[in-house]
Amino acid sequence: MNKIFSEWGSGKGEDEKFKALVLREIEERLGEHLIGIKALFRKPERDLLDAQGVAEVFGGLERFNKGIPQEEFRKIASGEKKHNL
């Protein structure tokens, strides 16, 4: 199903107006049904991303407790190692 949104322009702030128009159209046509289905489709991916985020935090904490970042920053500060910043 296609629709042309002629109520918006290409000026500053028009992108938010366009987004609102599209979301209103989706809500009017499909309502909560579509949003619920999309949430179900995305749940496995969301669970995976959430688990990955937790793993990254604990992995970083483990590296920090071993002193790895501190040692790398010491090398950069002393000129022993170059950085690309």
N, C-alpha and C positions, 0 to 999 in steps of 0.2 A: 504494500500500500504506500503510495507516494503523496506528498503534499508540498505545495510551494508556500513558503511563509513570506508574504509580501509586506508584512507589518514592521519589518526591521530594516535598518540600513547598515552601512559599513563603517560608521563613525565610532568614536571612542565610547566605550561602555555598551555598544550594541551587542557584543558577544554575550553578555549576561542576559540581555533582553531575548536574544535568540534562544539561549539555553532554556529560559523560562517558558518560552512559547512551545518548544519541543517537549519539555517535561509535562506541560499542561495537556498537550495533545496526547501524549502517551497515557497520562492519567485518565483522560476522558474516554479513550478507546479501550484501554485494557485494565486500568485501575490497579488495585493491589494484587490481582492475580498474576500479572507479569512480573512484578517485583518479587513476589514470593517464589515463583518458578526460577527466576534468575538467581535468587539467593540459594536455592537448592542446588542449582548447577554449579555455583561457585563455592559451595561449602567444602568439598574436598581440597580444592586449591587453597582456600583461605586457611584450612586446618594445617596444611603443609607449610604455608608461609609463616603461620604463627609458631609452629614447632621449630622452623628454621631460625626464626628470630630468637627464640629462647636458647637454642644451641649456640648461636653466635655470641650471645651475651655471656653464657657460661664459658665458652671457649676463650673469649677475650679476658674474662676474669682470671681464668687459669693462667694464661700467658702473662697477665699483669702480676699475679702472685709469684710467678717464676722470675720476674724482673726483666723480661725480654724487651718490652717497650722502653723501659728506663735505660737499658744498655744501648739500644739503638739511638736514642736521643743523646746519650753521652758521647757516642761515636760521632754524631753529627756536630755536636757542640765543640768537640775537640778538633774537628777537621779531619778526623780519621776516615770519615765516610761523607760522601757528597749526597746532597738531597736534590730533588727535582722540583722543589716548591718555588 
